[in-house]
Amino acid sequence: MKTKKPEHCACIERSLVLSTAHITKQDSMLLENNVTKEDAYGFTVVANSNYITEWTKLGISAACVDLLRLAIRLKVDYLVLECDGFVRDDLPRFDW
């Protein structure tokens, strides 16, 4: 007997949510045009190694690129940078 696929499948995705305090003001301006999603609280980026080279060429800081590397290393689907995101003591912080 063949099982029927559900009409609506839910997809579970994992995200690394960090504070925008971990990026520079310039990073924020550069990310505005180079992210998967932008909203009033921050940015959502697909955690994909293809962005590392692209971000480096755009002039995004090494600290911000390292956040993307961390997300990839943790095998999450998205890096979410938002104003109320988690602030980690082991990551650089920028006041802006």
C-alpha positions in Angstrom: 0.0 0.0 0.0 1.3 3.4 -1.0 1.4 6.1 1.6 -0.1 9.4 0.6 2.1 12.5 0.8 0.6 15.3 3.0 -0.7 18.2 0.9 1.1 20.7 3.1 4.6 19.8 4.4 6.2 21.9 7.1 9.9 22.6 6.9 12.0 23.1 10.0 14.9 25.5 9.5 17.7 26.4 11.9 19.0 29.9 12.4 21.9 31.4 14.3 20.5 34.7 15.8 23.0 37.3 16.8 22.9 40.9 17.7 23.7 43.6 15.1 26.1 44.8 17.7 28.5 42.3 16.2 28.6 44.1 12.8 29.8 47.6 11.9 27.6 50.4 10.7 29.3 50.1 7.3 28.5 46.4 7.3 24.9 47.3 8.0 24.8 49.6 5.0 26.5 47.1 2.7 24.2 44.3 3.8 21.1 46.3 3.0 21.5 45.4 -0.7 23.1 42.0 -0.3 20.9 39.9 2.0 18.2 37.3 1.7 15.8 39.4 3.8 15.9 42.8 5.5 13.4 44.1 7.9 13.1 46.8 10.6 15.1 44.6 13.1 18.0 43.4 11.0 19.0 41.0 8.3 18.5 37.3 7.4 21.2 35.7 5.2 21.4 32.1 3.9 24.3 30.5 5.6 26.2 29.6 2.4 29.9 29.7 1.8 29.3 31.4 -1.6 28.7 34.6 0.3 32.1 34.7 1.9 33.9 35.7 -1.3 31.1 38.0 -2.3 31.0 39.8 1.1 34.8 40.1 1.1 34.8 41.8 -2.3 32.0 44.2 -1.2 34.2 45.3 1.7 32.2 43.8 4.5 34.3 43.5 7.6 36.2 40.4 8.6 34.2 40.3 11.8 31.0 40.1 9.9 32.3 37.5 7.5 33.4 35.5 10.6 29.8 35.5 11.7 28.8 33.9 8.4 31.6 31.3 8.8 30.3 30.5 12.3 26.8 29.9 11.0 28.2 27.6 8.3 30.3 25.8 10.8 27.3 25.3 13.1 25.4 23.9 10.0 22.4 26.3 10.4 20.3 27.4 7.4 20.3 31.1 8.2 22.4 33.8 9.9 20.0 36.3 11.5 21.4 39.6 12.6 18.9 41.7 14.5 18.9 44.5 17.1 17.5 42.2 19.8 19.7 39.2 18.9 22.0 37.4 21.3 25.2 39.2 22.2 28.1 36.8 22.6 31.0 37.8 24.8 33.5 35.9 22.6 32.7 38.0 19.5 33.7 41.6 18.7 31.1 44.4 19.4 30.7 47.7 17.6 29.0 50.7 19.0 27.0 52.6 16.3 
